[in-house]
Amino acid sequence: MDYLKLIREKDLQQLVINRQAQRPVQGTAKEIKFKPVVKLHIPYTYCLWLLSELDEDGIAFGLCQIHCAELGSVWLDELLDLDIDGLKVVQDIAFQPTMTIGDYAKKANRNGGLLLL
Protein backbone atom coordinates (compact mmCIF):
# COMPACT_ATOMS: atom_id res chain seq x y z
CA MET A 1 0.00 0.00 0.00
CA ASP A 2 2.83 2.35 -0.81
CA TYR A 3 0.44 4.12 -3.19
CA LEU A 4 -1.01 5.94 -0.19
CA LYS A 5 1.90 8.36 -0.64
CA LEU A 6 0.87 9.02 -4.25
CA ILE A 7 -2.68 10.34 -3.74
CA ARG A 8 -4.08 12.82 -1.23
CA GLU A 9 -6.08 11.22 1.60
CA LYS A 10 -9.37 12.96 0.73
CA ASP A 11 -9.07 11.78 -2.88
CA LEU A 12 -8.32 8.21 -1.78
CA GLN A 13 -11.43 8.27 0.36
CA GLN A 14 -13.58 9.46 -2.56
CA LEU A 15 -12.14 6.78 -4.86
CA VAL A 16 -13.11 4.10 -2.34
CA ILE A 17 -16.60 5.60 -1.83
CA ASN A 18 -17.12 5.57 -5.61
CA ARG A 19 -16.08 1.90 -5.84
CA GLN A 20 -18.47 0.94 -3.06
CA ALA A 21 -21.32 2.76 -4.81
CA GLN A 22 -20.47 1.18 -8.18
CA ARG A 23 -20.08 -2.41 -7.01
CA PRO A 24 -23.80 -3.32 -6.72
CA VAL A 25 -24.74 -1.74 -10.09
CA GLN A 26 -21.65 -2.57 -12.14
CA GLY A 27 -22.51 -4.10 -15.51
CA THR A 28 -26.15 -2.97 -15.36
CA ALA A 29 -28.07 -0.09 -16.88
CA LYS A 30 -27.73 1.66 -13.52
CA GLU A 31 -23.91 1.72 -13.68
CA ILE A 32 -22.65 5.08 -12.42
CA LYS A 33 -20.78 7.33 -14.84
CA PHE A 34 -18.29 9.07 -12.55
CA LYS A 35 -16.12 12.05 -13.26
CA PRO A 36 -12.47 11.37 -12.44
CA VAL A 37 -11.45 12.02 -8.87
CA VAL A 38 -7.71 11.99 -9.50
CA LYS A 39 -5.35 12.80 -12.34
CA LEU A 40 -1.97 11.12 -12.07
CA HIS A 41 0.69 11.77 -14.69
CA ILE A 42 4.36 11.76 -15.51
CA PRO A 43 5.24 15.40 -16.21
CA TYR A 44 6.29 16.31 -19.76
CA THR A 45 4.97 13.00 -21.18
CA TYR A 46 1.64 11.71 -22.47
CA CYS A 47 1.45 9.21 -19.58
CA LEU A 48 -1.63 9.89 -17.49
CA TRP A 49 -4.31 8.20 -15.45
CA LEU A 50 -7.74 9.68 -14.76
CA LEU A 51 -9.11 7.57 -11.93
CA SER A 52 -12.63 7.31 -10.55
CA GLU A 53 -12.63 4.21 -8.31
CA LEU A 54 -10.32 2.24 -6.03
CA ASP A 55 -10.82 -1.22 -4.54
CA GLU A 56 -9.42 -2.67 -1.33
CA ASP A 57 -6.48 -4.27 -3.20
CA GLY A 58 -5.16 -0.96 -4.55
CA ILE A 59 -6.56 -1.50 -8.03
CA ALA A 60 -8.01 1.67 -9.52
CA PHE A 61 -10.37 2.06 -12.47
CA GLY A 62 -10.28 4.87 -14.98
CA LEU A 63 -8.79 6.08 -18.22
CA CYS A 64 -5.20 4.88 -18.47
CA GLN A 65 -2.82 6.25 -21.07
CA ILE A 66 0.73 5.21 -21.82
CA HIS A 67 0.82 4.54 -25.56
CA CYS A 68 -2.89 5.12 -26.12
CA ALA A 69 -5.83 5.92 -23.87
CA GLU A 70 -8.14 3.11 -22.80
CA LEU A 71 -10.58 2.42 -20.03
CA GLY A 72 -9.30 -0.14 -17.58
CA SER A 73 -7.72 -0.92 -14.28
CA VAL A 74 -4.28 -0.22 -12.89
CA TRP A 75 -2.55 -1.42 -9.76
CA LEU A 76 -1.41 1.76 -8.05
CA ASP A 77 1.71 0.23 -6.51
CA GLU A 78 2.98 -0.44 -10.05
CA LEU A 79 2.71 3.25 -10.86
CA LEU A 80 5.19 4.03 -8.11
CA ASP A 81 7.84 2.05 -10.00
CA LEU A 82 7.41 3.92 -13.29
CA ASP A 83 10.31 6.19 -14.13
CA ILE A 84 10.98 7.99 -17.41
CA ASP A 85 14.40 9.65 -17.39
CA GLY A 86 14.09 10.34 -13.67
CA LEU A 87 10.48 11.57 -13.85
CA LYS A 88 7.97 9.76 -11.64
CA VAL A 89 4.19 9.61 -11.43
CA VAL A 90 2.68 12.51 -9.49
CA GLN A 91 -0.82 13.71 -8.69
CA ASP A 92 -2.04 16.85 -10.45
CA ILE A 93 -3.80 18.53 -7.52
CA ALA A 94 -4.97 21.41 -9.73
CA PHE A 95 -6.95 19.09 -12.04
CA GLN A 96 -10.67 19.90 -12.18
CA PRO A 97 -12.68 17.30 -14.13
CA THR A 98 -15.26 18.63 -16.56
CA MET A 99 -16.52 15.33 -18.01
CA THR A 100 -17.13 11.72 -17.06
CA ILE A 101 -14.44 9.08 -17.55
CA GLY A 102 -16.36 7.82 -20.58
CA ASP A 103 -16.46 11.28 -22.13
CA TYR A 104 -12.70 11.65 -21.68
CA ALA A 105 -12.29 8.26 -23.40
CA LYS A 106 -14.42 9.45 -26.36
CA LYS A 107 -12.32 12.61 -26.58
CA ALA A 108 -9.15 10.48 -26.68
CA ASN A 109 -10.61 8.34 -29.47
CA ARG A 110 -11.31 11.48 -31.52
CA ASN A 111 -7.64 12.45 -31.03
CA GLY A 112 -6.26 9.19 -32.39
CA GLY A 113 -6.15 7.42 -29.03
CA LEU A 114 -4.39 10.11 -27.02
CA LEU A 115 -6.06 12.26 -24.44
CA LEU A 116 -4.58 15.73 -24.65
CA LEU A 117 -5.38 17.89 -21.62
N, C-alpha and C positions, 0 to 999 in steps of 0.2 A: 504494500500500500504506500509505496514511495510517492505515488502520484498525488498524494494529499498536498505535497509541496508545490505542485504545478498549478493548482486551481484554488481560487479564493474559497474560503469556508462557506460563505453564503451561496455561492454558485454551486458548490458541491451539493449542498442541501437541496437546492432547487432541482438539480439533475436527478437526484434520488426521488424526490417527490413526484417528478414527471414520470419516472419509470414505474412507480407504484400506481399512479393513475392510469397509465397505459396498459399495464399487464392484463387486467380483466377484459379489455376491449380490443386488444391487439389482434389483427387479422379479421376484424369485423367492420361493418359499415360505420360503427361508432368509434373507430380508431381516431385518436386525437392527433391533430396536425399542429404540432408545437412550433413555435419560433425557437431558434437556437438560444441557449442560455449562455454558452461559452464559445469564444473564438480562440483557438490555439493556432499558432503558426510558427514557422521558422522565418525570422526576418530576412528580407531581401530575396526570398524565394517564392515559388508558387505553392509551397507546402502549407496546407491549412486544414483545420478540422473545425467545423461548426457543429457543436454537440448539443443535444436536447435531452438526453436521458443517460442514466448511469445505474448499473445493477450492483449487487452486493459483491461481485467478484472483480470490480474495477473495469468492467467492459462497458464502454459508452457507445451510444448510437448517434449517428448524425451524418453529415456530408463530409466525406474524407477525400482529400485531394493530395496526391503526390505526383503522379504522372497525368492523371485525369480525375475529375470529380465524380464520385459515385456514393450513393447512399449505402451505409453499412455500419459495421461495428469495428471498434478498435479497442485493444487492451491498453489502458492508459500507461501502465508501467513500461510498455514497449516504447512509448513516445519519449520517455525520459532518456532512452539510449540513443535516440537519433541525434546525429551530429553532422552538419554539412560545413566543412572548413571552419570548425570551431563554433558555429552557430547552433544553438539548441532551441528546442520548442519552448515557447513562452505564451502566456495568456495575454491577449489584447484586452486590457480592462476598459478601454475607451469604446469598444465595439458596442453598437446599439442595433439590434436586429430590426429589420423593417419588413421581413417576409417570413413565411414558414420555411422549414427545412426543405420541403418539397418544391417550393417556389425557387429557392436558391439552386436546387438541382436542375430545374427547368432552365434557369438563367445560364447555368454552366453548359448545358446541352446546346443552347443557342450560340454559345461562344466556343464551340468545338471541343467541349469537354472540360474546359478550364473555367473556374469561377474567378472572376477578376473583381476584387473589391476595392 
